[in-house]
Amino acid sequence: MSGIGEGEFINLYKKLFEFYGKQNWWPVDYEYHTIHKTNPREEIVIGAILTQNTSWRNVEKALGNLKKAKALSFEGMRKIPLEKLKELIKPSGFYKQKAVYLKNFVEIFRNIDDLKNISREELLKIKGIGRETADVILLYALDRLSFVIDAYTKRLLMRLWNIEGSYEEIKELFERNLPKDLEIYKEFHALIDVHCKEFCRKKPVCKYCPLVDICNFSSR
């Protein structure tokens, strides 16, 4: 797919980490789960479904509503009426669809432990779970080595090294060239996202970008 290899990927990771520091992604409210005796990993799954086709800022509003309703868990999702759930997650957009996805998911899986041995292929068969959502669940909720690809990742690779490809091709490229290390997988995805929000925007801000010395786009 490209002549870019392990050295370039590790160098990219190090540059981003040195510039932005540790991101500690995926964010969860541990205090909430301690108080309500719920599992924070279930919040990650719920957030992964809510973040489809929207910004994290909108997801935070929806999660805040779920917390107020004491519904931020698989059990909470099952107990709350569908119409009420739609109302609570409305800030996340596509809320009617997402409410159905959430309800379906928590009926299949009663708690996070039910996902312990699930495969990526099995996740992808569930209504509303696409590749990116499945990989978020695997990596952040289940601590599996499954690199997450999103629009930011594709944009960055295209601008840095003129690399294009399908979701699976780009995922394989990352996984082939990274150490099998959970922290690197988690941090790298988060660092790419924060970088693309700060500098590598749709209209890029190249002047002070920490990657300017390795970027094809900035040298045009």
NUFI-425760 format. One line per field, with one value per residue: residue number from 1; residue in three letters; z, y, x of N, C-alpha, C in turn. Coordinates in steps of 0.05 Angstrom, whole numbers, plus 5000, padded with zeros to 4 digits. Layout:
<rs>
i c(NUM  ...)
aa c(Ala  ...)
n.zz c(Z  ...)
n.yy c(Y  ...)
n.xx c(X  ...)
ca.zz c(Z  ...)
ca.yy c(Y  ...)
ca.xx c(X  ...)
c.zz c(Z  ...)
c.yy c(Y  ...)
c.xx c(X  ...)
</rs>
This chain:
<rs>
i c(1  2  3  4  5  6  7  8  9  10  11  12  13  14  15  16  17  18  19  20  21  22  23  24  25  26  27  28  29  30  31  32  33  34  35  36  37  38  39  40  41  42  43  44  45  46  47  48  49  50  51  52  53  54  55  56  57  58  59  60  61  62  63  64  65  66  67  68  69  70  71  72  73  74  75  76  77  78  79  80  81  82  83  84  85  86  87  88  89  90  91  92  93  94  95  96  97  98  99  100  101  102  103  104  105  106  107  108  109  110  111  112  113  114  115  116  117  118  119  120  121  122  123  124  125  126  127  128  129  130  131  132  133  134  135  136  137  138  139  140  141  142  143  144  145  146  147  148  149  150  151  152  153  154  155  156  157  158  159  160  161  162  163  164  165  166  167  168  169  170  171  172  173  174  175  176  177  178  179  180  181  182  183  184  185  186  187  188  189  190  191  192  193  194  195  196  197  198  199  200  201  202  203  204  205  206  207  208  209  210  211  212  213  214  215  216  217  218  219  220)
aa c(Met  Ser  Gly  Ile  Gly  Glu  Gly  Glu  Phe  Ile  Asn  Leu  Tyr  Lys  Lys  Leu  Phe  Glu  Phe  Tyr  Gly  Lys  Gln  Asn  Trp  Trp  Pro  Val  Asp  Tyr  Glu  Tyr  His  Thr  Ile  His  Lys  Thr  Asn  Pro  Arg  Glu  Glu  Ile  Val  Ile  Gly  Ala  Ile  Leu  Thr  Gln  Asn  Thr  Ser  Trp  Arg  Asn  Val  Glu  Lys  Ala  Leu  Gly  Asn  Leu  Lys  Lys  Ala  Lys  Ala  Leu  Ser  Phe  Glu  Gly  Met  Arg  Lys  Ile  Pro  Leu  Glu  Lys  Leu  Lys  Glu  Leu  Ile  Lys  Pro  Ser  Gly  Phe  Tyr  Lys  Gln  Lys  Ala  Val  Tyr  Leu  Lys  Asn  Phe  Val  Glu  Ile  Phe  Arg  Asn  Ile  Asp  Asp  Leu  Lys  Asn  Ile  Ser  Arg  Glu  Glu  Leu  Leu  Lys  Ile  Lys  Gly  Ile  Gly  Arg  Glu  Thr  Ala  Asp  Val  Ile  Leu  Leu  Tyr  Ala  Leu  Asp  Arg  Leu  Ser  Phe  Val  Ile  Asp  Ala  Tyr  Thr  Lys  Arg  Leu  Leu  Met  Arg  Leu  Trp  Asn  Ile  Glu  Gly  Ser  Tyr  Glu  Glu  Ile  Lys  Glu  Leu  Phe  Glu  Arg  Asn  Leu  Pro  Lys  Asp  Leu  Glu  Ile  Tyr  Lys  Glu  Phe  His  Ala  Leu  Ile  Asp  Val  His  Cys  Lys  Glu  Phe  Cys  Arg  Lys  Lys  Pro  Val  Cys  Lys  Tyr  Cys  Pro  Leu  Val  Asp  Ile  Cys  Asn  Phe  Ser  Ser  Arg)
n.zz c(5000  5013  5018  5068  5134  5196  5224  5209  5229  5284  5295  5282  5323  5368  5361  5363  5415  5447  5437  5451  5497  5545  5533  5558  5539  5533  5557  5619  5671  5729  5782  5781  5769  5813  5854  5837  5831  5782  5719  5690  5640  5611  5601  5562  5518  5509  5498  5451  5414  5414  5393  5339  5277  5298  5341  5397  5436  5433  5447  5500  5523  5517  5548  5597  5606  5611  5657  5696  5695  5717  5684  5659  5642  5622  5645  5661  5611  5593  5628  5620  5585  5514  5486  5524  5527  5476  5480  5520  5495  5453  5441  5416  5363  5307  5340  5345  5317  5343  5394  5386  5370  5417  5454  5430  5433  5489  5503  5480  5505  5571  5610  5616  5620  5588  5540  5539  5510  5458  5387  5336  5288  5304  5333  5291  5266  5293  5296  5280  5295  5268  5234  5258  5308  5329  5336  5373  5418  5425  5434  5475  5513  5522  5522  5478  5425  5376  5327  5320  5267  5238  5207  5215  5220  5168  5139  5160  5144  5089  5080  5104  5079  5030  5030  5016  5026  5041  5101  5126  5102  5119  5174  5179  5162  5203  5247  5230  5233  5285  5353  5392  5435  5483  5507  5470  5425  5444  5459  5411  5374  5400  5401  5347  5335  5368  5345  5293  5303  5324  5288  5237  5207  5166  5136  5138  5190  5182  5198  5251  5262  5293  5260  5214  5191  5170  5135  5074  5053  5076  5052  5001)
n.yy c(4976  5024  5057  5071  5056  5021  5055  5107  5110  5103  5148  5188  5179  5191  5245  5269  5254  5279  5332  5340  5309  5260  5233  5203  5176  5133  5180  5174  5178  5165  5174  5178  5125  5098  5117  5099  5046  5021  4998  5028  5015  5003  5053  5070  5038  5056  5110  5103  5087  5132  5171  5167  5198  5251  5305  5301  5337  5342  5290  5289  5322  5289  5245  5270  5280  5227  5212  5245  5221  5174  5131  5112  5060  4991  4965  5009  5030  4989  4993  5044  5077  5074  5122  5161  5153  5169  5224  5239  5229  5263  5309  5285  5276  5243  5214  5182  5136  5120  5110  5063  5029  5027  5005  4955  4933  4929  4892  4846  4840  4834  4855  4884  4842  4803  4813  4795  4754  4765  4769  4812  4805  4785  4828  4864  4845  4862  4905  4972  4974  4992  4990  5027  5038  4986  4977  5016  4998  4948  4964  5006  4992  4938  4927  4906  4894  4931  4974  5039  5071  5134  5191  5232  5205  5185  5232  5255  5217  5220  5273  5274  5232  5220  5176  5134  5094  5038  5029  4981  4971  5015  5008  4959  4975  5010  4973  4936  4964  4982  4973  4918  4942  4964  5015  5049  5041  5063  5116  5136  5138  5176  5220  5232  5249  5296  5326  5335  5366  5411  5429  5401  5412  5415  5460  5469  5488  5504  5532  5532  5478  5417  5376  5394  5387  5336  5331  5324  5355  5407  5426  5440)
n.xx c(5016  5040  5105  5117  5137  5149  5185  5170  5118  5126  5157  5121  5083  5114  5127  5076  5061  5100  5088  5033  5024  5000  4936  4897  4851  4796  4750  4717  4668  4688  4674  4618  4605  4626  4593  4543  4551  4562  4590  4646  4664  4619  4599  4635  4622  4569  4580  4610  4573  4539  4573  4574  4575  4576  4600  4646  4632  4577  4563  4578  4539  4494  4510  4513  4458  4440  4466  4441  4392  4404  4418  4463  4486  4485  4442  4411  4399  4365  4321  4299  4247  4238  4222  4235  4290  4305  4295  4333  4382  4382  4417  4460  4449  4417  4384  4338  4350  4398  4379  4349  4391  4421  4384  4376  4428  4437  4400  4419  4468  4475  4509  4575  4610  4590  4611  4662  4689  4677  4683  4711  4685  4636  4615  4608  4564  4521  4465  4475  4528  4585  4649  4686  4660  4659  4714  4728  4700  4726  4780  4780  4740  4746  4800  4829  4875  4861  4863  4835  4804  4788  4756  4792  4841  4847  4850  4898  4938  4934  4952  5002  5032  5010  4976  4923  4864  4821  4780  4795  4845  4876  4874  4901  4951  4968  4968  5005  5051  5059  5081  5056  5021  4978  4973  4999  4966  4917  4931  4954  4911  4878  4913  4920  4869  4864  4904  4885  4842  4865  4907  4910  4863  4802  4810  4874  4921  4980  5026  5047  5048  5066  5083  5104  5154  5154  5113  5080  5039  5044  5088  5076)
ca.zz c(5000  5013  5027  5096  5151  5225  5233  5205  5247  5312  5295  5284  5350  5388  5356  5374  5444  5459  5434  5465  5522  5549  5529  5576  5526  5530  5582  5633  5697  5749  5806  5777  5770  5840  5869  5828  5830  5754  5707  5672  5612  5597  5591  5538  5497  5504  5484  5424  5396  5413  5379  5310  5261  5314  5356  5425  5453  5433  5462  5529  5532  5519  5571  5621  5610  5621  5685  5712  5696  5729  5664  5644  5645  5606  5660  5659  5584  5590  5644  5612  5561  5489  5480  5543  5519  5453  5491  5534  5477  5430  5433  5400  5335  5298  5366  5343  5308  5363  5416  5378  5371  5445  5465  5418  5444  5518  5505  5472  5525  5597  5623  5600  5621  5566  5516  5545  5490  5432  5365  5320  5268  5318  5338  5266  5258  5310  5284  5289  5301  5245  5239  5278  5334  5339  5344  5397  5439  5430  5445  5499  5534  5526  5523  5457  5405  5351  5322  5311  5244  5234  5185  5222  5213  5138  5130  5167  5128  5062  5079  5111  5062  5006  5033  5016  5027  5055  5130  5134  5093  5137  5200  5176  5160  5230  5264  5221  5238  5313  5373  5403  5461  5487  5512  5445  5408  5455  5458  5384  5362  5413  5393  5319  5335  5379  5326  5271  5313  5330  5265  5211  5202  5138  5126  5157  5202  5179  5206  5277  5265  5302  5240  5189  5179  5157  5121  5045  5047  5084  5035  4973)
ca.yy c(5000  5047  5051  5080  5033  5023  5078  5131  5109  5108  5176  5204  5176  5205  5274  5277  5250  5299  5358  5341  5294  5237  5241  5188  5171  5144  5193  5164  5191  5143  5181  5170  5095  5090  5123  5083  5018  5012  4993  5050  5005  5005  5081  5072  5026  5074  5133  5095  5087  5159  5189  5163  5221  5275  5313  5292  5357  5335  5266  5296  5332  5266  5230  5285  5274  5200  5212  5257  5201  5150  5111  5108  5033  4973  4961  5034  5031  4971  5002  5069  5074  5082  5150  5176  5150  5187  5251  5243  5229  5280  5325  5270  5274  5216  5203  5160  5113  5112  5098  5036  5014  5023  4985  4929  4924  4921  4868  4824  4838  4843  4872  4886  4816  4787  4819  4788  4737  4770  4775  4835  4796  4783  4856  4877  4834  4875  4928  4997  4973  4992  4983  5046  5033  4960  4979  5032  4980  4929  4976  5022  4980  4910  4925  4889  4908  4936  5003  5053  5089  5152  5210  5247  5188  5184  5259  5258  5200  5231  5298  5269  5213  5214  5149  5131  5066  5031  5027  4957  4974  5034  4994  4939  4990  5018  4950  4922  4981  4991  4952  4907  4956  4976  5044  5062  5041  5081  5143  5145  5146  5201  5241  5239  5265  5323  5341  5343  5388  5435  5438  5388  5416  5414  5481  5465  5510  5491  5549  5523  5450  5402  5356  5408  5377  5310  5332  5331  5376  5434  5435  5446)
ca.xx c(5000  5058  5132  5119  5139  5149  5200  5154  5095  5136  5166  5096  5072  5131  5124  5050  5061  5117  5075  5007  5024  4982  4908  4880  4826  4770  4742  4693  4663  4692  4660  4590  4603  4631  4569  4520  4559  4560  4616  4654  4668  4593  4597  4651  4605  4547  4592  4619  4549  4529  4591  4572  4567  4573  4624  4646  4619  4548  4561  4580  4513  4477  4519  4504  4430  4438  4475  4420  4370  4416  4414  4488  4495  4469  4417  4397  4388  4342  4299  4287  4230  4251  4217  4250  4318  4309  4296  4358  4406  4377  4440  4480  4441  4408  4377  4318  4365  4417  4364  4343  4416  4428  4365  4382  4454  4436  4383  4436  4489  4464  4529  4600  4623  4579  4627  4689  4701  4665  4702  4704  4665  4610  4606  4600  4538  4500  4454  4485  4556  4603  4678  4698  4648  4669  4742  4728  4691  4747  4804  4777  4723  4754  4829  4839  4891  4845  4867  4811  4808  4766  4761  4817  4864  4850  4860  4926  4955  4935  4968  5030  5047  4994  4966  4894  4856  4796  4782  4811  4872  4891  4876  4922  4976  4976  4973  5029  5075  5060  5085  5030  5020  4952  4975  5005  4942  4897  4941  4958  4885  4870  4932  4913  4844  4868  4920  4869  4824  4882  4922  4904  4834  4794  4828  4896  4937  5007  5048  5059  5043  5090  5090  5110  5179  5150  5087  5080  5019  5053  5111  5066)
c.zz c(5000  5022  5055  5115  5181  5236  5231  5224  5276  5315  5297  5311  5370  5385  5368  5404  5458  5458  5451  5492  5523  5548  5548  5565  5528  5556  5594  5660  5719  5775  5804  5781  5798  5857  5862  5825  5802  5742  5687  5643  5597  5587  5565  5514  5489  5488  5456  5405  5393  5395  5349  5297  5277  5328  5384  5443  5455  5449  5492  5540  5536  5544  5597  5627  5621  5650  5704  5715  5708  5710  5648  5650  5627  5619  5658  5632  5580  5605  5633  5587  5537  5483  5499  5536  5495  5462  5504  5516  5453  5422  5415  5371  5328  5322  5365  5336  5330  5388  5411  5379  5400  5458  5455  5430  5472  5522  5498  5494  5551  5613  5607  5600  5598  5540  5517  5522  5461  5411  5351  5299  5280  5324  5313  5255  5273  5297  5297  5297  5276  5253  5261  5306  5346  5350  5369  5421  5446  5444  5472  5521  5541  5526  5503  5437  5378  5346  5310  5289  5242  5212  5190  5214  5183  5128  5136  5149  5099  5060  5086  5089  5036  5006  5034  5017  5041  5085  5137  5125  5111  5165  5200  5175  5187  5247  5256  5230  5267  5331  5384  5432  5463  5491  5487  5427  5418  5452  5429  5371  5374  5404  5364  5319  5346  5359  5303  5278  5316  5304  5238  5206  5173  5123  5145  5166  5203  5193  5231  5282  5273  5282  5214  5175  5165  5140  5092  5039  5053  5066  5006  4969)
c.yy c(5025  5039  5060  5057  5040  5048  5104  5132  5115  5137  5194  5203  5193  5235  5284  5275  5272  5327  5360  5328  5273  5247  5227  5183  5141  5156  5180  5178  5169  5149  5173  5140  5084  5094  5104  5053  5006  5010  5015  5041  5005  5033  5084  5060  5045  5099  5127  5095  5116  5177  5185  5188  5247  5282  5303  5312  5350  5309  5271  5307  5308  5249  5243  5280  5246  5197  5223  5237  5175  5126  5104  5081  5016  4969  4985  5037  5013  4981  5027  5065  5086  5112  5169  5176  5169  5216  5257  5245  5247  5298  5311  5268  5245  5200  5180  5134  5102  5099  5069  5018  5007  5002  4957  4917  4914  4898  4843  4819  4850  4860  4869  4859  4798  4791  4808  4772  4742  4777  4800  4828  4794  4810  4869  4867  4847  4901  4954  4997  4970  4988  5001  5041  5007  4963  4996  5014  4960  4941  4989  5008  4952  4906  4905  4906  4910  4965  5015  5073  5108  5172  5226  5231  5187  5210  5262  5242  5210  5256  5292  5254  5206  5185  5150  5101  5062  5031  5004  4959  4993  5022  4974  4952  4999  4993  4935  4938  4991  4968  4943  4917  4971  5006  5059  5063  5062  5110  5153  5154  5173  5225  5250  5257  5293  5339  5351  5364  5414  5446  5427  5388  5413  5436  5482  5490  5500  5507  5539  5493  5435  5381  5368  5397  5350  5308  5341  5354  5404  5444  5442  5476)
c.xx c(5017  5086  5138  5118  5139  5163  5184  5131  5104  5145  5142  5084  5088  5128  5097  5049  5077  5104  5050  5007  5003  4953  4889  4852  4820  4760  4717  4692  4664  4677  4631  4587  4609  4606  4546  4526  4554  4588  4623  4658  4641  4589  4612  4635  4583  4558  4601  4596  4539  4547  4590  4561  4561  4599  4622  4632  4589  4544  4561  4554  4494  4484  4511  4475  4425  4446  4453  4396  4379  4413  4440  4500  4477  4442  4399  4384  4364  4317  4285  4270  4243  4247  4232  4280  4323  4312  4323  4382  4403  4401  4460  4473  4433  4397  4357  4332  4384  4403  4357  4368  4423  4410  4371  4408  4451  4416  4400  4457  4479  4483  4555  4614  4614  4595  4655  4703  4691  4687  4693  4682  4637  4598  4595  4573  4515  4491  4465  4514  4573  4631  4690  4687  4658  4697  4745  4721  4714  4771  4800  4760  4733  4784  4840  4855  4877  4846  4842  4819  4783  4773  4786  4842  4869  4860  4889  4945  4956  4953  4997  5045  5032  4984  4935  4888  4830  4801  4801  4840  4888  4894  4899  4949  4986  4984  4998  5054  5077  5067  5058  5028  4994  4954  4981  4981  4922  4906  4944  4932  4877  4888  4926  4888  4849  4885  4904  4848  4840  4894  4913  4874  4828  4809  4852  4910  4965  5029  5062  5055  5068  5099  5100  5134  5176  5125  5090  5062  5030  5075  5102  5066)
</rs>
